[in-house]
Amino acid sequence: MHKEINQELLADFLKDLQLTMKLSRLAYKRGFGLYEDGQCSLMKSGINEFEYQVEDDYNDFTTKIFFSEKKVEHTCSCASQAVCAHVFAAALQTQQELNRNFRADLAGSIIYSREGMIARVLDERKEKSVSEKYQIDFADNIHGEHHLLAASGSSYLLSFYDFDKRLGYCSCPDYQTNKLETCKHLMFAFDYFAATHNLEHLPAQAYPFIEIFRHPLKNYQIAWFFPHSPDLAVQQILDEFFDADQVYLPHKLNELHIFLEKIQRFKLIKIRPEVKKYIAEYFGNKSLKDFFARLVVREGLLNSRLFKYQREAAMFIGARKGVILADEIGLGKTATAINAALLKIEYSGFSKVQILCPDHLISHWEKELELWVTEAYKECFRIESFDEIGITSGIDFLIIDEAQKIDDYESGLVKKLNRLKYNHILLITDSTLESSLIKYYTMASLINQHLLTPLWELSYKHCLYDSNDADRIIGYHHLELVKERMEDVYLRRSRNEVANQLPKADIIKIPVALTKELKQEQSYIAERVLQYARKDYLNQFEILQLRTGLQQLFRLSQFTRTVEISEQTPPKMKEFIHFINHKLSLKDDEKVVIFVSSTAIQNQLLRALQMEKKVAVVWQSPEQEGQYFLVSEQMQTHLPRASHFIYYHLPLAAEMLVERMKHETEFGEGIHQKRFYLLCASPGMESWLFEWSKSKPHFLKQLVRFMGDAPGNAELSLRLKEELVYELKNLTENRMAITEKSYQISMFDNNQESEASEAEMPYGEKSNVAFQSFIRAFADGFKKFNELSPAQRQAFLSGQFEVAERNGELIVRFSK
């Protein structure tokens, strides 16, 4: 009871702070930043008292939150007379402590009945049938076929089966997958027909044809409909291939072509287009599987370095038009996909392989293509990011990497993908069905629209809903049935299943995509550092600037955020949560150790894990219980026993990763029971330092010494400078690519993304950089544009001003 009362008091306290002047805007922003950055640590707590240590930039403060009968009280060692940022941060942290709930209460969940879910989706379609605009032309025969035109310009054919139950046929996509035997178009058509016809005195017209269609209520099996008695010759053919329920016999599927040849000789027969499409796909899939079952792959086509399980997967993909490859992270799905593409090029006659992936994975795919594809095949491959889909047709083989993320994009990516014209498709994901059922629904629809549809059926059969929120899914059940439905297109192997084929344990790098703003910031810092790295001799000030710039680059890469306080979740935190929820496959008894660099980051991750209903603790003693343990990256001994080790960022002393792997794999379980992961900003300093740890360790050690705080470590070899210049130039060139895409800048909406433009910059590289710097500063100034008076804004927009330069300053004069 105390907890609920305190929650209400604290909610009122926070609301009062934000609605009154008790908390300044600066204190609000600063306090929110302290809370978000994990700089508010709980030291001790009781039923009505919480004490925190708040780590500010230049000092640490003790802040307390008290609950009395009717109010919230507070103290802070900063001695501020007003409500300070530390108190606000502590209040937010206390709210989290009070709201903490480690596990979803599945006992309080709801499962919809089939009837309840059908009623819900029928109501949704009914609303659309009333609100949307249609035009309909009724046929001479009351049964159809009628023609309906939607406001979008799409036209559909409709037939009426049953006027009392209002069931019929529609050629729209929804009818082909919804398993309802109706749709919004049929609902509108029946309503309009009833309004314009006397239903009690309908003409005694026969149904105009014997219809061969895919039955919505029979799992879209091929069926026939005719409410009268067919001719004897037709009836004999129907009896040969269909059962008593007028559904096509499953054991006759290999004779579909024979049925088609026999039945379509009769004029009264109407075969729906989706039936012919199904028959064509059935025999196409069958012949492809038969071909690969007896195929002996040409020697040298598949790379000899492939593991056996990768070759098997490549053959599995080659023999199918659509596959979801969901092997556990670190099993080389990219290499498998590329070699599957080589099989399709060689044996299916394909010449256009389109790879779609998040922007930060393009360089990874480029490297993998260099590694696995010979010159003779390279021209067949094309890579594009999710943000810039160019080719929309003529694609032989479409490969989508990180496919579980496609429905996260706000740009309508799924709609774009549905418009693509491709022959075969491969979707690559690290996610499991257990964590991402609804994402699998989206992926499966790109392979076969009937695979997991309709969504309402999937939801009532397998989803658990929050009893307090009818739209919130909190769990899944009976997923083994989903796997059975997908077994022909779904391939997932765990690391344990193929452990005997794998080499010694290695670190799996998880790329973290930087935002456009972070890429820009990183590039500006790299450009500044580059001018010092290019010099043969540096004075003491220049050495300091070089060291400071490299440290800034490394911190930005480690934490994926700038020094400014931001209310947005850093990209690395987003990727970490996505990895934990969708990629990390854990057994109930498996533990995870997460290495972090500071107490503030520990607190951020702890809060994030707890919000995701994970049992997480900061490691202090062996007596602690949990599944996720947060530890300092400096701690190398006396750690909890675990199967998974995650480095949230690359330690500057990268050899620590090797030492940790060596230590952990000495235990009796063997090296294959251990997993090591590193979240790595890409592009960024973290990425190339990680590569240096494997390929150029001597350069890395020298750079680490230089970046340390000791003033005497000032020497960099010329070779190391050359390597630095190469890596830094890559970062600045990356900025040039960004700015060319973002040349047109919105100066009036700070939240609006810059629009892409094909216009090229008018000057050479140096002028290009200077011009972009000017535009960037100019745009920053326009953030205050809306604060001007209407007259001032009009004067500016109409050009009633002059700009002059005087003593290095720009002077703007407005006309009166």
C-alpha positions in Angstrom: 0.0 0.0 0.0 2.9 2.3 0.9 4.3 1.8 -2.6 1.1 2.8 -4.4 0.7 5.9 -2.3 4.3 7.0 -2.8 3.9 6.4 -6.6 1.0 8.8 -6.6 2.7 11.4 -4.5 5.9 11.3 -6.6 3.8 11.6 -9.9 2.1 14.7 -8.5 5.5 16.1 -7.4 7.0 15.7 -10.8 4.0 17.1 -12.5 4.0 20.1 -10.2 7.7 20.7 -11.0 7.1 20.8 -14.7 3.9 22.9 -14.6 5.2 25.6 -12.2 8.3 27.7 -12.0 9.8 25.7 -9.2 12.2 24.0 -11.6 14.0 26.1 -14.2 14.3 25.0 -17.8 18.1 24.6 -17.4 17.6 22.5 -14.2 15.0 20.3 -16.0 17.3 19.7 -19.0 20.3 19.1 -16.8 18.4 16.8 -14.4 16.9 14.8 -17.2 20.4 14.3 -18.7 21.9 13.2 -15.3 19.1 10.6 -15.0 19.3 9.4 -18.6 23.1 9.1 -18.4 22.9 6.9 -15.3 24.7 9.5 -13.2 22.3 9.0 -10.3 23.2 6.0 -8.2 21.0 4.6 -5.4 23.1 4.3 -2.2 20.4 3.2 0.2 16.6 3.0 0.5 13.8 2.3 2.9 10.0 2.3 2.6 9.8 6.1 2.5 13.4 7.3 2.0 15.8 7.1 -1.0 19.4 8.3 -0.9 21.4 8.9 -4.1 24.9 9.9 -5.2 24.5 12.2 -8.2 27.7 12.5 -10.3 27.8 16.0 -11.7 30.6 17.2 -14.1 32.8 18.7 -11.4 31.6 17.2 -8.1 29.4 14.5 -6.6 26.3 15.4 -4.5 24.2 13.5 -2.0 20.5 13.8 -2.7 17.6 12.4 -0.6 13.9 11.9 -1.5 11.5 11.5 1.5 7.9 10.6 1.6 5.7 12.0 4.3 1.9 11.4 4.6 0.9 13.9 2.0 4.0 15.2 0.2 7.4 14.6 -1.2 10.4 16.2 0.5 14.0 16.5 -0.6 17.5 17.6 0.3 20.7 18.0 -1.7 24.3 18.7 -0.6 24.7 21.2 -3.4 22.8 23.6 -1.0 20.7 25.1 -3.8 17.7 27.2 -2.5 15.6 26.2 -5.5 14.8 22.7 -6.7 18.0 21.7 -8.4 18.9 19.4 -11.2 20.1 16.7 -8.8 16.8 16.6 -7.0 14.9 16.3 -10.3 17.3 13.4 -11.4 16.8 11.7 -8.0 13.0 12.0 -8.3 13.0 10.4 -11.8 15.3 7.6 -10.5 12.9 7.1 -7.5 10.0 6.8 -9.9 11.9 4.0 -11.7 12.7 2.3 -8.4 9.0 2.3 -7.4 7.8 1.1 -10.8 10.3 -1.6 -11.1 8.9 -5.0 -12.2 11.2 -7.7 -13.3 8.8 -10.1 -15.0 5.8 -9.8 -17.1 2.8 -11.1 -15.3 1.7 -13.7 -17.8 -1.0 -14.9 -15.3 -2.8 -11.6 -15.9 -2.6 -11.9 -19.7 -5.5 -12.5 -22.1 -5.9 -14.8 -25.0 -8.5 -13.8 -27.6 -11.0 -16.4 -28.8 -11.4 -17.0 -32.5 -14.9 -15.6 -32.5 -13.8 -12.5 -30.6 -10.9 -11.8 -32.9 -13.1 -12.3 -36.0 -15.7 -9.9 -34.7 -12.9 -7.4 -34.1 -11.5 -7.5 -37.6 -14.9 -7.6 -39.2 -15.8 -4.4 -37.4 -12.6 -2.8 -38.6 -13.5 -3.7 -42.2 -17.1 -2.5 -41.8 -15.9 0.9 -40.6 -13.7 1.2 -43.8 -16.6 0.1 -46.0 -18.6 3.0 -44.7 -15.9 5.7 -44.6 -14.1 5.0 -47.9 -15.4 6.1 -51.3 -16.2 3.5 -54.0 -18.0 3.3 -57.4 -19.6 0.1 -58.5 -21.2 -1.2 -61.7 -23.4 -4.1 -61.2 -23.5 -6.9 -63.8 -26.7 -8.0 -65.6 -26.6 -11.2 -63.5 -27.3 -10.4 -59.8 -24.4 -12.7 -58.8 -21.8 -10.9 -60.8 -19.2 -10.3 -61.9 -19.6 -6.8 -60.6 -16.9 -4.1 -61.1 -15.8 -1.9 -58.2 -13.5 1.1 -58.4 -11.7 2.4 -55.2 -10.7 6.0 -54.6 -7.1 4.9 -55.0 -7.8 4.0 -58.7 -7.6 0.2 -58.1 -10.5 -1.9 -59.6 -11.7 -5.3 -58.4 -14.1 -8.0 -59.6 -16.8 -9.2 -57.2 -19.2 -12.1 -57.1 -22.1 -12.7 -54.7 -22.4 -16.2 -53.3 -25.0 -15.8 -50.5 -27.2 -12.8 -50.2 -28.4 -13.7 -46.7 -25.0 -14.2 -45.1 -23.4 -11.6 -47.5 -20.5 -13.8 -48.6 -18.8 -13.7 -51.9 -15.6 -13.4 -53.9 -13.4 -10.3 -54.4 -10.2 -10.1 -56.4 -8.6 -7.6 -53.8 -5.4 -8.6 -51.9 -7.1 -8.6 -48.6 -9.7 -11.2 -49.6 -6.8 -13.4 -50.8 -5.3 -13.6 -47.3 -7.9 -12.7 -44.6 -9.7 -16.1 -44.3 -13.1 -14.3 -43.8 -14.8 -14.9 -47.2 -15.6 -11.2 -47.2 -13.8 -7.8 -47.3 -14.6 -4.1 -47.1 -15.4 -4.1 -50.8 -17.9 -6.9 -50.5 -19.5 -5.2 -47.5 -19.9 -2.0 -49.4 -21.2 -3.8 -52.5 -23.8 -5.8 -50.5 -25.0 -2.7 -48.7 -25.3 -0.7 -51.9 -27.0 -3.6 -53.6 -29.6 -3.8 -50.8 -30.2 -0.1 -51.0 -30.9 -0.2 -54.7 -32.6 -3.6 -55.1 -35.6 -5.4 -53.6 -34.0 -8.4 -51.9 -37.3 -10.2 -51.4 -38.0 -10.2 -55.2 -34.7 -11.0 -56.8 -34.7 -12.6 -60.3 -34.2 -16.3 -60.4 -30.9 -16.1 -62.2 -28.4 -19.0 -62.1 -24.8 -18.4 -60.9 -23.0 -17.5 -64.2 -20.1 -20.0 -64.0 -18.5 -22.9 -62.2 -15.8 -21.1 -60.1 -12.4 -22.7 -59.4 -10.9 -20.6 -56.6 -8.8 -20.7 -53.4 -11.2 -21.0 -50.5 -10.7 -18.5 -47.7 -12.3 -20.8 -45.1 -10.3 -23.9 -46.2 -6.8 -22.5 -45.7 -6.9 -21.3 -49.3 -6.9 -24.7 -50.8 -8.2 -25.0 -54.3 -12.0 -25.5 -54.3 -15.0 -25.1 -56.6 -18.3 -23.3 -56.2 -21.5 -23.6 -58.1 -24.9 -23.6 -56.3 -26.5 -25.8 -59.0 -25.8 -29.2 -60.5 -23.0 -29.2 -63.1 -23.2 -31.1 -66.3 -22.4 -34.8 -66.1 -19.1 -34.5 -67.9 -18.0 -31.7 -65.7 -19.2 -33.4 -62.5 -17.1 -36.5 -63.4 -13.9 -34.4 -63.6 -14.8 -32.6 -60.3 -15.4 -35.9 -58.6 -12.0 -37.2 -59.8 -10.0 -34.4 -58.2 -12.2 -33.0 -55.4 -13.6 -34.4 -52.1 -17.2 -34.2 -50.8 -16.5 -30.6 -49.5 -15.5 -29.5 -53.0 -11.9 -29.1 -51.9 -9.0 -30.4 -54.1 -7.6 -33.7 -53.0 -4.1 -33.3 -51.5 -2.7 -36.6 -53.0 -3.6 -35.2 -56.4 -1.4 -32.1 -56.2 1.1 -33.6 -58.7 -1.8 -33.9 -61.2 -2.9 -30.3 -61.0 -1.7 -29.7 -64.6 -3.9 -32.7 -65.7 -6.9 -31.3 -63.9 -6.3 -27.9 -65.5 -6.0 -29.4 -69.0 -9.3 -31.4 -68.6 -11.5 -28.7 -66.9 -10.7 -25.6 -68.9 -12.1 -27.1 -72.1 -15.6 -26.3 -70.8 -17.0 -22.9 -71.4 -18.9 -22.7 -68.1 -15.6 -23.0 -66.1 -14.0 -19.8 -64.6 -10.5 -20.4 -63.1 -9.5 -17.5 -60.9 -6.0 -16.0 -61.6 -4.7 -16.9 -58.1 -5.4 -20.6 -58.9 -3.3 -20.5 -62.0 -0.6 -18.6 -60.1 -0.6 -21.3 -57.3 -0.3 -24.1 -59.9 2.6 -22.4 -61.6 4.4 -21.8 -58.3 3.8 -25.3 -57.1 5.4 -26.9 -60.1 8.2 -24.3 -60.2 9.1 -25.0 -56.5 8.9 -28.8 -57.1 11.1 -28.8 -60.1 13.7 -26.5 -58.3 13.9 -28.9 -55.3 14.1 -31.9 -57.6 17.0 -30.3 -59.5 19.0 -29.5 -56.4 18.3 -32.9 -54.9 20.3 -34.5 -57.7 22.7 -31.7 -58.3 26.5 -32.3 -58.1 27.9 -28.8 -57.7 30.7 -27.8 -60.0 34.1 -28.0 -58.3 35.4 -24.6 -57.3 32.0 -22.8 -57.4 31.5 -22.8 -53.7 34.5 -21.6 -51.6 36.4 -24.4 -49.9 36.6 -22.4 -46.7 32.9 -22.8 -46.1 31.9 -25.0 -43.2 29.8 -28.0 -43.8 26.7 -26.4 -42.2 27.2 -23.3 -44.5 27.3 -25.5 -47.6 24.2 -27.3 -46.5 22.4 -23.9 -45.9 23.6 -22.6 -49.4 22.0 -25.7 -51.0 18.8 -25.3 -48.9 18.5 -21.7 -50.1 19.4 -22.6 -53.7 16.6 -25.1 -53.9 13.9 -22.6 -52.8 12.4 -19.4 -54.1 12.2 -17.9 -50.6 14.0 -18.6 -47.3 14.5 -17.0 -43.9 18.0 -17.7 -42.7 18.1 -17.3 -38.9 21.3 -19.0 -37.8 22.6 -17.8 -34.4 24.7 -14.7 -34.5 28.3 -15.4 -35.5 27.8 -18.4 -37.7 28.6 -16.6 -41.0 25.3 -16.0 -42.6 26.7 -13.4 -45.0 29.1 -16.0 -46.5 26.3 -18.5 -46.7 24.1 -16.0 -48.5 26.8 -15.0 -51.0 27.5 -18.7 -51.9 23.8 -19.4 -52.2 23.7 -16.5 -54.7 26.5 -18.1 -56.7 24.5 -21.3 -56.9 21.5 -19.4 -58.3 23.7 -17.5 -60.8 25.3 -20.8 -62.0 22.2 -23.0 -62.1 19.1 -20.8 -62.2 20.6 -18.4 -64.8 20.4 -15.4 -62.6 22.5 -12.3 -63.3 21.1 -9.6 -60.9 21.6 -10.1 -57.2 20.3 -7.2 -55.1 21.5 -6.9 -51.5 19.6 -4.6 -49.2 20.9 -3.8 -45.7 21.2 -1.0 -43.2 23.6 1.7 -44.3 26.3 0.8 -41.7 26.5 -2.8 -43.1 27.3 -1.8 -46.7 31.1 -1.8 -46.0 30.8 -5.3 -44.4 29.0 -6.7 -47.5 31.6 -5.1 -49.7 34.4 -6.8 -47.8 32.6 -10.1 -47.8 32.0 -10.0 -51.6 35.7 -9.3 -52.1 36.5 -12.3 -50.0 34.0 -14.8 -51.5 33.3 -13.8 -55.1 35.6 -14.1 -58.0 35.9 -11.4 -60.7 33.7 -13.4 -63.1 30.7 -13.0 -60.8 31.2 -9.6 -59.2 29.2 -7.7 -61.8 26.1 -9.7 -60.8 26.0 -8.1 -57.3 24.6 -4.8 -56.3 24.4 -3.4 -52.7 21.9 -0.7 -51.5 20.9 0.6 -48.1 17.3 0.5 -46.8 17.2 4.3 -47.2 18.0 4.4 -50.9 16.3 1.7 -52.9 16.9 2.4 -56.5 16.1 -0.7 -58.6 12.5 -1.8 -58.2 12.2 -4.4 -61.0 14.3 -7.0 -62.9 15.8 -8.4 -59.7 16.6 -12.1 -59.9 17.7 -12.7 -56.3 16.9 -10.3 -53.5 18.9 -10.6 -50.2 17.7 -8.6 -47.2 20.1 -8.4 -44.3 18.9 -7.5 -40.7 15.4 -8.3 -42.0 13.9 -8.2 -38.6 14.4 -4.4 -38.7 12.4 -3.6 -41.9 9.2 -2.8 -40.1 11.0 -0.4 -37.7 11.6 2.1 -40.5 9.2 5.0 -40.6 9.8 5.6 -44.3 7.3 2.9 -45.4 10.1 0.4 -46.1 7.8 -2.6 -46.0 5.5 -1.0 -48.6 8.6 -0.3 -50.8 9.7 -3.9 -50.5 6.2 -5.2 -51.4 6.4 -3.2 -54.7 9.8 -4.7 -55.7 9.7 -7.3 -58.5 12.0 -10.2 -57.7 12.2 -13.9 -58.6 13.8 -15.3 -55.4 14.3 -13.8 -52.0 16.5 -14.5 -48.9 15.8 -12.8 -45.6 18.7 -12.8 -43.1 18.0 -12.3 -39.4 19.5 -13.1 -36.0 16.1 -12.9 -34.3 14.3 -15.9 -33.0 10.6 -16.7 -33.4 10.3 -16.7 -29.6 11.3 -13.0 -29.4 10.0 -11.6 -32.7 6.9 -13.4 -33.9 5.2 -10.3 -35.4 8.5 -9.4 -37.2 8.5 -12.9 -38.7 5.0 -12.3 -39.9 6.3 -9.3 -41.9 9.3 -11.3 -43.2 7.2 -14.3 -44.2 4.8 -12.1 -46.2 7.6 -11.2 -48.6 8.1 -15.0 -49.3 4.5 -16.2 -49.5 1.5 -14.1 -48.6 -0.3 -17.2 -47.2 2.6 -18.4 -45.0 1.6 -16.8 -41.7 -1.5 -14.8 -42.7 -3.9 -13.6 -41.6 -2.5 -11.6 -38.7 -5.7 -11.9 -36.7 -5.4 -15.7 -36.8 -1.7 -15.6 -35.8 -2.6 -13.2 -33.0 -5.4 -15.3 -31.4 -3.5 -18.6 -31.8 -0.1 -17.5 -30.5 -0.2 -14.0 -28.7 -0.7 -13.2 -25.1 -2.2 -9.7 -24.5 -1.9 -7.4 -21.6 -5.1 -7.5 -19.6 -4.9 -3.7 -19.1 -4.1 -2.9 -22.8 -5.9 -4.9 -25.4 -3.3 -4.0 -28.1 -0.1 -4.8 -26.1 1.5 -8.2 -26.7 3.4 -9.4 -23.6 4.2 -13.0 -24.7 3.7 -15.9 -27.1 2.5 -19.5 -26.8 2.4 -22.7 -28.9 5.2 -21.4 -31.3 6.1 -25.0 -32.3 3.0 -24.8 -34.5 4.4 -21.7 -36.3 7.7 -23.5 -36.8 5.8 -26.4 -38.4 4.1 -24.0 -40.8 7.4 -22.4 -41.8 9.6 -25.5 -41.8 10.1 -25.5 -45.6 11.4 -21.9 -45.7 12.9 -21.4 -42.2 16.5 -22.4 -41.3 18.1 -21.8 -37.9 21.1 -23.6 -36.4 22.5 -22.7 -33.0 26.2 -22.5 -32.2 26.0 -25.7 -30.1 24.5 -27.7 -33.0 27.5 -27.0 -35.2 30.1 -26.7 -32.5 32.2 -29.6 -33.8 32.7 -27.7 -37.1 33.8 -24.4 -35.6 37.3 -23.1 -34.9 38.4 -21.6 -31.6 36.2 -19.0 -29.9 36.3 -15.5 -31.5 34.8 -12.1 -30.8 31.6 -11.4 -32.7 31.5 -7.8 -33.7 28.0 -6.2 -33.6 28.1 -3.0 -35.8 26.3 0.0 -34.4 25.0 2.5 -37.0 25.7 6.1 -36.1 23.0 8.7 -36.8 23.6 11.3 -39.5 24.3 13.9 -36.9 26.9 11.8 -35.1 28.6 11.0 -38.5 28.8 14.7 -39.2 30.2 15.4 -35.7 32.7 12.6 -36.0 33.8 13.8 -39.4 34.4 17.4 -38.2 36.6 16.1 -35.3 38.5 13.8 -37.7 39.1 16.7 -40.1 40.5 18.7 -37.2 42.8 15.8 -36.1 43.9 15.1 -39.6 45.7 18.5 -40.0 48.0 17.5 -37.1 48.4 13.9 -38.1 49.7 15.0 -41.5 52.6 17.0 -40.0 56.0 15.5 -39.7 56.9 17.6 -36.6 54.6 18.8 -33.9 55.1 21.4 -31.1 53.7 20.8 -27.6 50.4 22.5 -28.3 49.9 20.6 -31.5 50.7 17.3 -29.7 48.0 18.2 -27.1 45.5 19.0 -29.8 46.2 15.7 -31.6 45.8 13.7 -28.4 42.7 15.5 -27.3 41.1 15.1 -30.8 41.8 11.4 -30.8 40.3 11.0 -27.4 37.2 12.8 -28.5 36.9 10.5 -31.5 37.3 7.5 -29.4 34.7 8.6 -26.8 32.2 9.5 -29.5 32.7 6.0 -31.0 32.4 4.3 -27.6 29.3 6.1 -26.3 27.7 7.1 -29.7 26.7 10.5 -28.4 28.2 14.0 -28.2 29.1 15.9 -25.1 25.9 17.8 -25.3 23.0 16.5 -23.2 20.4 14.8 -25.4 17.1 13.3 -24.6 17.4 10.8 -27.5 18.6 7.3 -26.8 22.1 6.8 -28.1 22.4 4.4 -31.1 24.6 2.0 -29.2 22.0 1.7 -26.4 19.3 1.1 -29.0 21.4 -1.6 -30.7 22.2 -3.2 -27.3 18.5 -3.5 -26.4 17.7 -4.9 -29.9 20.5 -7.4 -29.5 19.3 -8.5 -26.1 15.7 -8.9 -27.2 16.0 -10.2 -30.7 19.5 -11.7 -31.3 20.8 -13.2 -28.0 19.5 -16.7 -27.7 19.6 -17.7 -24.1 18.6 -20.9 -22.2 17.0 -20.4 -18.8 20.2 -21.3 -16.9 22.6 -19.3 -19.0 24.2 -16.1 -17.6 25.4 -13.0 -19.4 28.3 -10.7 -18.3 28.3 -7.2 -19.7 31.5 -5.2 -19.5 31.1 -1.4 -19.2 33.6 1.4 -18.6 31.9 3.5 -16.0 29.3 3.6 -13.2 27.1 6.0 -15.2 27.0 3.5 -18.2 26.3 0.7 -15.7 23.3 2.5 -14.4 22.0 3.3 -17.9 22.2 -0.4 -18.9 20.8 -1.6 -15.6 17.7 0.7 -16.1 17.4 -0.4 -19.7 17.5 -4.1 -18.9 15.0 -3.7 -16.1 12.6 -1.9 -18.4 12.9 -4.9 -20.7 11.9 -7.2 -17.8 15.4 -8.7 -17.5 16.8 -9.8 -14.1 19.9 -7.7 -14.1 22.3 -6.6 -11.3 25.6 -4.8 -10.9 28.1 -7.5 -9.9 29.4 -7.2 -6.4 29.5 -10.7 -4.8 28.9 -14.4 -5.7 25.7 -14.4 -3.5 23.9 -12.2 -6.0 21.2 -13.8 -8.2 20.4 -12.7 -11.7 20.8 -13.5 -15.4 22.6 -10.3 -16.5 25.6 -9.1 -14.6 27.1 -5.7 -15.2 30.8 -5.4 -14.3 33.7 -3.0 -14.9 35.7 -3.7 -18.0 38.8 -3.6 -15.9 37.7 -6.6 -13.8 39.3 -9.8 -15.2 39.0 -12.2 -12.2 36.3 -13.3 -9.7 33.6 -12.9 -12.2 30.2 -14.7 -12.3 30.2 -17.9 -14.3 28.6 -17.1 -17.6 28.2 -18.4 -21.2 27.9 -15.0 -22.9 30.3 -12.0 -22.5 29.3 -8.6 -24.0 31.6 -5.7 -24.3 29.4 -2.6 -24.5 32.4 -0.7 -26.0 36.0 -1.5 -27.0 38.5 -1.1 -24.2 41.4 1.1 -25.3 43.6 -1.7 -24.1 42.1 -4.1 -26.6 44.3 -7.0 -25.5 41.9 -7.3 -22.5 39.4 -9.0 -24.8 42.0 -11.7 -25.8 42.9 -12.2 -22.1 39.3 -12.6 -21.1 38.6 -15.2 -23.9 41.7 -17.1 -22.9 40.7 -17.1 -19.3 37.1 -18.2 -19.9 37.8 -20.9 -22.4 40.2 -22.7 -19.9 37.1 -23.9 -17.9 35.9 -27.5 -18.4 32.9 -26.7 -20.5 35.1 -26.1 -23.6 35.4 -23.1 -25.9 32.2 -23.8 -27.8 30.0 -23.0 -24.8 31.3 -19.5 -24.7 30.2 -16.5 -26.7 32.0 -13.1 -26.9 30.4 -10.0 -28.4 31.6 -6.5 -29.0 29.2 -3.6 -29.9 31.3 -1.4 -32.3 30.4 1.9 -33.8 30.5 1.8 -37.6 32.0 3.8 -39.1 34.1 5.0 -36.3 37.4 4.8 -34.4 36.2 1.8 -32.4 35.9 -0.3 -35.6 39.4 0.3 -36.9 41.0 0.0 -33.5 39.4 -3.4 -33.2 40.8 -4.4 -36.6 44.2 -3.1 -35.5 44.1 -5.3 -32.4 44.1 -8.3 -34.7 46.2 -7.1 -37.7 48.4 -4.2 -36.4 48.8 -4.7 -32.6 52.2 -2.8 -32.5 50.5 0.3 -33.9 47.6 -0.1 -31.5 50.0 -0.2 -28.5 51.9 2.8 -29.6 48.6 4.8 -30.2 47.3 3.7 -26.7 50.5 5.0 -25.1 50.1 8.3 -27.0 46.4 8.7 -26.0 47.2 8.2 -22.4 47.4 11.1 -20.0 51.2 10.9 -19.4 52.7 14.0 -21.0 55.9 12.2 -22.0 54.3 9.8 -24.4 54.4 12.1 -27.4 56.2 10.1 -30.0 54.3 8.7 -33.0 56.2 6.9 -35.7 55.8 8.1 -39.3 54.3 4.7 -40.2 51.7 5.1 -37.5 50.9 8.6 -38.7 50.4 7.2 -42.2 47.9 4.7 -40.9 46.1 7.4 -38.9 45.9 9.6 -41.9 44.3 6.8 -43.9 41.7 6.0 -41.3 40.9 9.7 -40.6 40.5 10.5 -44.3 37.9 7.7 -44.5 35.9 9.4 -41.8 36.1 12.8 -43.5 35.2 11.3 -46.9 32.2 9.7 -45.2 31.2 13.2 -44.2 31.5 14.4 -47.8 29.1 11.6 -48.8 26.6 12.7 -46.1 26.7 16.4 -47.1 26.2 15.6 -50.7 23.1 13.8 -49.8 22.0 16.6 -47.5 22.9 19.7 -49.5 19.4 21.1 -49.3 18.9 22.2 -45.6 15.7 23.1 -43.9 16.3 26.2 -41.8 12.8 26.5 -40.3 12.2 23.0 -38.8 14.9 21.8 -36.4 13.4 18.3 -36.3 13.0 17.8 -40.0 15.5 15.6 -41.8 17.5 17.3 -44.6 16.1 16.5 -48.0 18.3 14.5 -50.5 19.5 16.4 -53.5 21.4 15.4 -56.6 22.9 18.8 -56.9 26.7 18.9 -56.8 28.8 21.3 -54.8 30.1 24.2 -57.0 33.7 24.1 -55.8 36.7 21.8 -55.2 37.2 19.7 -52.1 38.5 22.5 -49.8 35.8 25.0 -50.9 33.3 22.2 -50.5 34.2 21.7 -46.8 34.3 25.4 -46.2 30.9 26.0 -47.9 29.3 23.1 -45.9 30.7 24.6 -42.7 29.2 27.9 -43.6 25.8 26.4 -44.4 25.8 24.4 -41.2 26.5 27.5 -39.1 23.9 29.5 -41.1 21.3 26.8 -40.5 22.0 26.8 -36.8 21.3 30.5 -36.7 17.9 29.9 -38.2 16.7 27.9 -35.3 15.6 31.2 -33.8 13.8 32.3 -36.9 10.3 31.6 -35.6 11.0 33.8 -32.6 11.2 36.9 -34.8 8.2 39.1 -35.2 6.0 38.6 -38.3 7.3 41.9 -39.8 10.9 40.8 -39.3 10.3 37.4 -40.8 8.6 39.0 -43.9 11.5 41.5 -44.3 14.0 38.6 -44.2 12.0 36.4 -46.7 11.4 39.2 -49.1 15.1 40.1 -49.2 14.8 43.5 -47.5 18.3 43.4 -46.0 22.0 43.8 -47.0 25.0 41.8 -45.9 28.4 43.3 -45.6 31.8 42.2 -44.2 33.7 44.4 -41.8 36.8 43.4 -39.7 36.1 39.8 -40.2 32.4 40.1 -39.1 29.2 39.8 -41.2 26.9 42.8 -40.7 23.2 42.4 -41.7 21.2 45.6 -42.2 17.4 45.4 -42.5 15.4 48.0 -44.5 12.8 49.9 -42.4 
